[in-house]
């Protein structure tokens, strides 16, 4: 979550993988995207455009 707090723009799943030092492979990107979608469903993140995730701003 610190990654999203420090980001000045919405992030893609690939960028999150790179920041977490995960191997940038299709499987890792897809798994990260699914986790980000779940966080969006719970209201922790917001998907501003398709594939772009950020924290909700007050």
Secondary structure, 3 states (H helix, E strand, C coil): CHHHHHCCCCECHHHHHHHCCCCCCHHHHHHHHHHHHHHHHCCCEEEEECCEEEECCC
